[in-house]
Structure formats: structure tokens, C-alpha cells
Amino acid sequence: MFSPRSGRETWPQSMQNDVVVHFITWNMNGALPLQRMIDGLFASINSSINVVVFATQESVNSIERSILFRSKDQWIRVLTTALGDGWTLVAQHGMQALHIAVYVRDELDGRVTCVQPVHIPTGPAGLATKGCVAVGLCISGTPFMFMGSHFTAFQEQVAARNADYTRTYNELPVTRCPHQIVSTRRTLRGINPLSPNQGRRSSILATISPLHYQYQEQETPLSRFDNIIWGGDFNYRCNVDRDEADALIAHRDLKGLLDTDQLAAARFDDGVFEGFVEPKIAFLPTYKFDSGSNIYDTSSKRRIPSFCDRVLFRSRAKYRPVVEAYTSHPNILWSDHRPVSLTLRLSLTPEASEPAVASPRAVRRTPKSAWGEPEGIVVSREIQRRSTVCCAM
């Protein structure tokens, strides 16, 4: 069995203060997989990665079972065994069928403080059938928030999904952590805007541009965190009929599919995930498959293949965020969803520079820009900024 720690080399001096987060989101379709069926999930955990986050949805197949087995102990045993020696579980938290677990390498364990597990239900009448589980913590005094969500299902429920996002962002019950951000005024790196003749069908997720934009963020509990990684089964679908979706997939026409993506439209029109970035999608839709196969839904419902499973992040640019990978895991066939992972490198010896992300709404208000398509987040030293971060030990 693959052990991510095997063969680990000494990190170069320039990387010793880096935090490299590998965040995995997976809707498990209510069944705990066997160890051998998910080993492929861990093959990409290389020696530079020192934080691993697993956010799962539908990790049990009924509300009754989720109440009886809240701790998800069996799943934790699977994860711990798969990671191998050299990792410490610093936090886990569950709410019915939602679960999140955060592991760090042993040598990083002593630098983790201020651990705060929280959750919020967003289901009908406040039920926890949908919602978010999250873990806030500090690494060497730097604040992180890791979030795993499951939004409202069904093709037509875009407004409900948007409401799930809004409630989670504004009401996640994070207490005042022992760190503070002095200013919420930020300079952001933008996302490629739409040309007038493209309209809503043009994917705003295709590129990250060097655009700068200033906006004033409303103070919320989450705005106190310098680094947020938010993944989950957000359930946003592609607005296309099944036959057209199948044709686009057959030709690997990702742009054609993403042009119909509900999340892209919601970000542009409704300000959903404002201030967050999603790296370029270079993988096929992650939902819905016949379980145990790479064949999209052949049931009578013939659900439209969609990019339901996503990971976005927001980070102050002084941490010089670099996207090292953003991918699905098509060989993990256990569920009707495919896992998606983001690998993000952040420096804990920050230099003042420009923050990293912008919202579609902000881009829409911007008169001009020079566009590019970097592999990660391009950092310059054009802007000198200050923030105060403290952590009570």
C-alpha cells in the first residue's frame, strides 16, 4: 500500500516555512469504501504536502445511521491507515452525513493551535440534511479555515444553493479567534470577464487574470480568516440537455460544458463565492455516474453530467498562494461522484504583495485589463500592504 511518507526527503530551506494543503472533497453516496478501493486518492500526496483535509458528504446512507455513528470512527481508521506513519489527526468534525478531518505531518503538529470545529445546518426548516462542517485553526499563528459543504440538490434549485452559500458565509458560528485582521480592504486578482457578445454562456472559471480591483468586504466571522479553502458537493449543475452534454463529453469539450455551468453564472450574477477563486477546470463532470463505473447515469432519470464537486479558496496574497494541482480522481469508482482535490502552497513567511483573488461581480465593474492564464497565482511586489495577525498560545 502506498504511504505518502515513504521516501520523504529533507525540504529545501526555501520551502521549510511553506504550508502545502491537499484538500479533497468527496460525496461518498452513503457507503464506506474498502481500503483498496481508495488507495488511488493518496497517490498524489507527495513529500511536500504537509496538511491533508478530507471533506466528505453522504458518508453514511441515512439520517438514522448518522445520528448513531456521529464520530465516523471507521472512516477515520481508513484514512489514518491509508496515510501511513508520520501524520497526526489534529481535528475532525461531523454533522449527520457530513464530515471533515484535518491531518498534519508530525513535525507540524506542535505548530497547530486554536483548533475550532464548527458546523451550520442549511436544510429545510434548519435540518442538518444539508449544511457545512468546518475546522478553523492556526499554523504558526497564521489563521486557516477549512470548510466542507453539501448544498441543495436538483437541477432547478439554483436560488436555494445560492441561499445555502449566503447563510453559511454569513452565519457559520465561528467565535472571535485569537487573531485579528486589521483591514478588510483588499486588492484582488481577477477572473477573466465576459466580452459583451459572450453573455452568461461564457465560462468565467476558465482563467485567472492579473486584474486588480479594490472592494470593501462586509465584516463577517469568516472575514477574520486570512486563508479559507472551501470545498464540497455544491450541487450546481450544467444547464444543457442530456444528449448535448453527452456529445460535449464525447468530444472533451470542457469549455462548452462550463459555458452552461450554474456556479459560473451564480458567481457572475449573484456574487456567490465573492472574493474566492477556483483554478481552471481541466477534468470531466464529476456527477452522476453509475456506481462502480465510468458511465454517466443510465437510470430512467438520466441526470445531466455536471461539475457538482468543487474546491475554491481565498487567501491574502502576502502568503503567495500557488495552485499546484486541481483535479478529479476518475479512477475512484466507489460512489456516483468522483472526488476532487486542490493542492495549494502558501508561505508562512509572507512578503507584502497583492492579494490573490477577485469576484465575477468585481470584474464586471472593471473597465479594462490585461489577461493571462498562469498555472498558479502570479505574485508581484507592486503593492505594499500590512495586516496584524496574532495567536494566543
C-alpha positions as CSV (number, residue, x, y, z in Angstrom):
1,M,0.0,0.0,0.0
2,F,1.3,3.5,-0.9
3,S,2.5,5.5,2.1
4,P,2.8,9.3,1.4
5,R,5.6,9.5,3.9
6,S,7.8,6.9,2.3
7,G,11.0,8.2,0.7
8,R,10.4,11.7,2.1
9,E,13.4,14.0,1.5
10,T,14.6,16.9,3.6
11,W,12.8,20.0,2.4
12,P,14.8,22.8,0.8
13,Q,15.3,25.8,3.1
14,S,13.1,28.0,0.9
15,M,10.2,25.5,1.5
16,Q,10.5,24.9,5.2
17,N,8.1,27.6,6.1
18,D,5.6,26.7,3.4
19,V,2.3,25.1,4.1
20,V,1.1,22.8,1.3
21,V,-2.5,21.9,1.7
22,H,-4.1,19.0,-0.1
23,F,-7.9,19.4,0.2
24,I,-10.1,16.5,-1.0
25,T,-13.9,16.7,-1.3
26,W,-16.0,13.6,-2.0
27,N,-19.6,12.7,-1.9
28,M,-19.5,9.0,-0.8
29,N,-23.1,8.1,-1.8
30,G,-23.7,6.6,1.7
31,A,-21.3,3.8,1.7
32,L,-17.9,3.4,3.4
33,P,-15.3,2.2,0.8
34,L,-12.9,-0.6,1.3
35,Q,-9.3,0.4,1.8
36,R,-8.0,-1.0,-1.5
37,M,-10.7,0.9,-3.4
38,I,-9.4,4.4,-2.5
39,D,-5.6,3.9,-2.4
40,G,-5.5,6.0,-5.6
41,L,-6.7,9.0,-3.7
42,F,-3.4,9.0,-1.7
43,A,-1.0,8.5,-4.6
44,S,-0.9,12.3,-5.2
45,I,0.1,13.1,-1.7
46,N,3.8,13.8,-2.3
47,S,6.5,14.6,0.2
48,S,6.0,18.4,0.0
49,I,2.4,18.2,1.2
50,N,2.1,18.7,5.0
51,V,-1.6,19.3,5.5
52,V,-4.3,17.0,4.2
53,V,-8.0,17.8,4.6
54,F,-10.8,15.3,3.8
55,A,-14.3,16.8,3.4
56,T,-17.0,14.2,2.7
57,Q,-20.7,14.3,2.1
58,E,-23.2,11.4,2.4
59,S,-20.6,9.5,4.4
60,V,-23.4,7.4,5.8
61,N,-26.6,6.3,4.0
62,S,-29.3,7.5,6.3
63,I,-30.1,10.2,8.9
64,E,-30.6,7.4,11.5
65,R,-27.1,6.0,10.9
66,S,-25.5,9.4,11.0
67,I,-27.0,10.0,14.5
68,L,-25.8,6.7,15.8
69,F,-22.3,7.0,14.3
70,R,-21.5,10.6,14.6
71,S,-17.8,10.3,15.1
72,K,-17.3,8.4,11.8
73,D,-14.6,6.3,13.6
74,Q,-14.4,3.7,10.9
75,W,-13.8,6.3,8.2
76,I,-11.1,7.9,10.3
77,R,-9.4,4.5,10.7
78,V,-9.4,4.0,6.9
79,L,-7.9,7.5,6.3
80,T,-5.3,7.1,9.0
81,T,-4.2,3.7,7.7
82,A,-4.0,5.0,4.1
83,L,-1.9,8.0,5.0
84,G,0.6,5.8,6.9
85,D,3.1,6.8,9.6
86,G,4.1,10.4,10.2
87,W,0.7,12.0,10.2
88,T,-1.4,13.4,13.1
89,L,-5.1,13.9,13.1
90,V,-5.5,17.4,14.6
91,A,-9.2,17.8,14.1
92,Q,-12.4,16.1,12.9
93,H,-16.0,17.2,13.0
94,G,-19.2,15.7,11.8
95,M,-22.9,16.7,11.3
96,Q,-25.1,13.8,10.3
97,A,-23.7,12.7,6.9
98,L,-21.2,15.5,6.6
99,H,-17.7,15.1,7.9
100,I,-14.3,16.8,7.8
101,A,-10.9,15.6,9.0
102,V,-7.6,17.6,9.1
103,Y,-4.2,15.8,9.3
104,V,-0.8,17.4,9.5
105,R,2.6,15.8,9.4
106,D,4.0,15.0,12.8
107,E,6.7,17.8,12.6
108,L,3.9,20.4,12.0
109,D,1.7,19.2,14.9
110,G,3.3,21.4,17.5
111,R,2.7,24.5,15.4
112,V,-1.1,23.9,15.3
113,T,-3.1,26.0,17.8
114,C,-6.6,27.5,18.2
115,V,-8.4,24.5,16.8
116,Q,-12.1,25.3,16.4
117,P,-14.6,22.8,14.8
118,V,-17.9,24.3,13.8
119,H,-21.0,23.5,11.7
120,I,-24.2,25.0,10.4
121,P,-27.3,23.2,9.0
122,T,-28.9,24.7,5.9
123,G,-31.5,22.0,5.1
124,P,-35.3,22.8,5.1
125,A,-36.5,24.0,8.4
126,G,-33.0,24.1,9.7
127,L,-32.4,20.3,9.3
128,A,-28.9,19.1,9.0
129,T,-29.6,17.1,5.8
130,K,-27.6,19.8,4.1
131,G,-25.1,22.2,5.6
132,C,-21.4,22.8,6.3
133,V,-18.8,21.4,8.7
134,A,-15.6,23.3,9.2
135,V,-12.4,23.5,11.1
136,G,-10.6,26.7,11.9
137,L,-7.1,26.7,13.3
138,C,-3.8,28.5,13.3
139,I,-0.5,27.2,12.0
140,S,2.4,29.1,13.4
141,G,0.0,31.9,14.2
142,T,-1.5,32.0,10.7
143,P,-5.3,31.6,10.5
144,F,-6.8,28.9,8.3
145,M,-10.4,27.8,7.8
146,F,-11.2,24.5,6.1
147,M,-14.9,24.1,5.0
148,G,-16.9,21.2,3.6
149,S,-20.4,21.8,2.3
150,H,-23.3,20.0,0.8
151,F,-25.8,22.4,-0.9
152,T,-29.4,21.8,-2.0
153,A,-29.9,19.3,-4.8
154,F,-31.9,19.2,-8.0
155,Q,-31.4,20.9,-11.3
156,E,-33.7,23.9,-10.8
157,Q,-32.7,24.8,-7.2
158,V,-30.1,27.4,-8.0
159,A,-31.7,30.0,-5.7
160,A,-31.7,27.5,-2.9
161,R,-28.0,26.7,-3.5
162,N,-27.2,30.4,-3.5
163,A,-29.0,30.8,-0.2
164,D,-27.0,27.9,1.3
165,Y,-23.8,29.7,0.4
166,T,-25.0,33.0,1.8
167,R,-26.2,31.6,5.1
168,T,-23.0,29.6,5.5
169,Y,-20.7,32.5,4.8
170,N,-22.6,35.0,7.0
171,E,-23.7,32.7,9.9
172,L,-21.1,30.0,10.3
173,P,-20.8,30.2,14.2
174,V,-17.1,31.0,14.4
175,T,-16.2,32.7,17.6
176,R,-13.7,35.6,17.8
177,C,-10.5,33.7,17.3
178,P,-7.3,34.9,19.0
179,H,-6.1,36.6,15.8
180,Q,-7.4,39.6,14.0
181,I,-7.2,41.2,10.6
182,V,-6.9,44.9,10.9
183,S,-8.2,45.8,7.5
184,T,-10.7,44.2,5.2
185,R,-9.9,46.4,2.3
186,R,-8.2,44.2,-0.3
187,T,-6.6,44.3,-3.7
188,L,-7.7,41.3,-5.6
189,R,-6.6,39.3,-8.6
190,G,-9.4,38.9,-11.0
191,I,-11.1,36.4,-13.2
192,N,-11.4,36.7,-16.9
193,P,-14.5,38.8,-17.6
194,L,-17.1,38.2,-20.3
195,S,-17.0,40.1,-23.5
196,P,-20.3,41.8,-24.4
197,N,-21.1,39.2,-27.1
198,Q,-20.4,36.1,-24.9
199,G,-23.1,36.6,-22.2
200,R,-23.7,34.2,-19.5
201,R,-22.7,31.2,-21.5
202,S,-19.0,32.1,-21.4
203,S,-17.2,30.4,-18.5
204,I,-15.7,32.8,-16.0
205,L,-13.8,29.9,-14.5
206,A,-11.5,29.4,-17.4
207,T,-8.7,31.8,-16.5
208,I,-7.2,33.8,-13.6
209,S,-6.1,37.2,-14.8
210,P,-3.7,39.8,-13.4
211,L,-6.5,42.3,-12.9
212,H,-6.5,44.3,-9.7
213,Y,-9.7,45.5,-8.0
214,Q,-10.4,47.2,-4.7
215,Y,-13.5,46.3,-2.7
216,Q,-14.8,46.7,0.8
217,E,-15.8,43.4,2.4
218,Q,-18.5,43.4,5.0
219,E,-17.2,42.1,8.3
220,T,-18.3,38.5,9.0
221,P,-16.8,35.8,11.2
222,L,-15.2,34.2,8.1
223,S,-13.6,37.5,7.0
224,R,-11.3,37.2,10.0
225,F,-9.5,34.2,8.4
226,D,-6.6,35.0,6.1
227,N,-6.8,31.7,4.3
228,I,-10.0,29.8,3.5
229,I,-10.4,26.6,1.5
230,W,-14.0,25.7,0.8
231,G,-15.0,22.5,-1.0
232,G,-17.9,20.2,-1.2
233,D,-20.8,18.9,-3.3
234,F,-22.2,22.3,-4.1
235,N,-24.7,20.7,-6.5
236,Y,-24.5,23.4,-9.2
237,R,-25.5,21.7,-12.5
238,C,-24.9,22.3,-16.2
239,N,-27.9,23.9,-18.0
240,V,-27.9,21.7,-21.0
241,D,-29.9,18.7,-22.1
242,R,-28.5,15.2,-21.6
243,D,-27.9,14.4,-25.2
244,E,-26.0,17.6,-25.7
245,A,-24.0,17.0,-22.6
246,D,-23.1,13.5,-23.8
247,A,-21.9,14.9,-27.1
248,L,-19.8,17.6,-25.4
249,I,-18.2,15.0,-23.2
250,A,-17.5,12.7,-26.1
251,H,-15.5,15.5,-27.7
252,R,-14.0,16.5,-24.4
253,D,-15.4,20.0,-25.0
254,L,-14.9,21.3,-21.4
255,K,-15.5,24.9,-22.5
256,G,-18.9,24.0,-23.9
257,L,-19.9,22.3,-20.7
258,L,-18.5,25.1,-18.4
259,D,-20.3,27.7,-20.5
260,T,-23.5,26.2,-19.1
261,D,-22.3,25.9,-15.5
262,Q,-24.7,27.2,-12.9
263,L,-22.0,28.1,-10.5
264,A,-20.2,30.3,-13.0
265,A,-23.5,32.1,-13.7
266,A,-24.2,32.5,-10.0
267,R,-20.8,33.9,-9.3
268,F,-21.2,36.5,-12.1
269,D,-24.9,37.4,-11.5
270,D,-25.4,36.9,-7.8
271,G,-22.0,37.4,-6.1
272,V,-21.8,33.8,-4.9
273,F,-18.3,33.0,-3.6
274,E,-17.3,36.6,-4.0
275,G,-13.6,37.0,-3.3
276,F,-12.9,33.3,-3.9
277,V,-11.0,31.7,-6.8
278,E,-11.4,28.4,-8.5
279,P,-8.5,27.2,-10.6
280,K,-9.1,26.2,-14.2
281,I,-11.1,23.1,-14.5
282,A,-9.4,20.5,-16.7
283,F,-11.4,17.5,-15.8
284,L,-14.8,16.0,-16.9
285,P,-18.0,16.3,-14.9
286,T,-17.8,14.6,-11.5
287,Y,-21.6,13.6,-11.3
288,K,-23.6,11.5,-11.9
289,F,-22.1,8.0,-12.6
290,D,-23.5,4.5,-12.4
291,S,-21.8,3.3,-9.2
292,G,-18.7,1.2,-9.9
293,S,-18.3,2.5,-13.4
294,N,-17.2,5.5,-15.5
295,I,-20.5,5.6,-17.3
296,Y,-22.8,8.6,-16.6
297,D,-26.2,7.9,-15.2
298,T,-28.1,5.3,-17.3
299,S,-31.2,5.2,-15.0
300,S,-34.5,6.4,-16.2
301,K,-33.7,9.9,-14.7
302,R,-30.6,10.3,-17.0
303,R,-29.3,13.1,-14.8
304,I,-27.2,15.7,-16.6
305,P,-23.4,15.3,-16.1
306,S,-22.3,18.2,-14.0
307,F,-19.4,19.7,-12.1
308,C,-21.1,19.3,-8.7
309,D,-17.9,18.8,-6.7
310,R,-15.6,21.8,-6.4
311,V,-12.9,23.4,-4.3
312,L,-12.4,27.2,-4.1
313,F,-10.1,29.3,-2.0
314,R,-9.4,32.8,-0.7
315,S,-6.0,33.8,0.5
316,R,-4.3,37.1,1.3
317,A,-1.5,37.5,-1.3
318,K,1.2,38.1,1.3
319,Y,1.1,34.3,1.7
320,R,1.9,34.0,-2.0
321,P,-0.6,31.3,-2.9
322,V,0.3,28.9,-5.7
323,V,-2.1,26.3,-7.1
324,E,0.0,23.2,-7.6
325,A,-2.9,20.9,-8.7
326,Y,-6.7,20.9,-9.2
327,T,-8.1,17.7,-10.4
328,S,-10.7,15.0,-10.2
329,H,-9.9,11.3,-9.4
330,P,-11.7,9.4,-12.1
331,N,-10.4,6.0,-11.0
332,I,-12.2,6.1,-7.7
333,L,-15.4,4.4,-8.8
334,W,-17.0,3.6,-5.4
335,S,-19.6,6.4,-5.5
336,D,-21.8,8.1,-8.1
337,H,-19.5,11.2,-7.6
338,R,-15.8,11.5,-8.3
339,P,-13.5,13.0,-5.7
340,V,-12.0,16.4,-6.4
341,S,-8.7,17.7,-4.9
342,L,-6.9,21.0,-4.7
343,T,-3.2,21.3,-3.7
344,L,-2.3,24.8,-2.6
345,R,1.0,26.1,-1.4
346,L,1.2,29.1,1.0
347,S,4.2,30.8,2.5
348,L,4.2,31.4,6.3
349,T,7.0,33.9,5.9
350,P,4.8,36.3,3.9
351,E,6.0,39.2,1.9
352,A,3.8,42.2,1.2
353,S,2.3,41.8,-2.2
354,E,-1.1,41.8,-4.0
355,P,-3.9,39.6,-2.7
356,A,-4.9,36.7,-4.9
357,V,-8.5,36.6,-6.0
358,A,-11.4,38.5,-7.2
359,S,-15.1,38.1,-7.7
360,P,-17.0,38.0,-11.0
361,R,-19.1,40.9,-9.7
362,A,-15.9,42.9,-9.2
363,V,-14.6,42.0,-12.6
364,R,-17.9,43.1,-14.2
365,R,-17.3,46.6,-12.9
366,T,-13.8,46.8,-14.2
367,P,-13.2,48.9,-17.3
368,K,-10.1,47.3,-18.7
369,S,-7.5,44.6,-18.0
370,A,-4.6,42.6,-19.5
371,W,-5.3,39.0,-19.5
372,G,-3.2,35.9,-18.8
373,E,-3.5,32.3,-17.9
374,P,-0.9,31.4,-15.3
375,E,-0.6,27.9,-13.9
376,G,-0.9,29.3,-10.4
377,I,-1.3,32.6,-8.8
378,V,1.2,35.1,-10.1
379,V,2.6,37.3,-7.4
380,S,4.3,40.7,-7.8
381,R,5.5,43.3,-5.4
382,E,3.6,46.2,-6.7
383,I,1.5,46.8,-3.6
384,Q,2.8,47.0,-0.1
385,R,0.2,46.0,2.5
386,R,0.1,45.3,6.2
387,S,-2.0,43.2,8.4
388,T,-1.7,42.2,12.0
389,V,-2.1,38.6,12.9
390,C,-1.6,37.3,16.5
391,C,-2.2,34.0,18.1
392,A,-2.6,33.4,21.8
393,M,-0.7,30.4,22.8
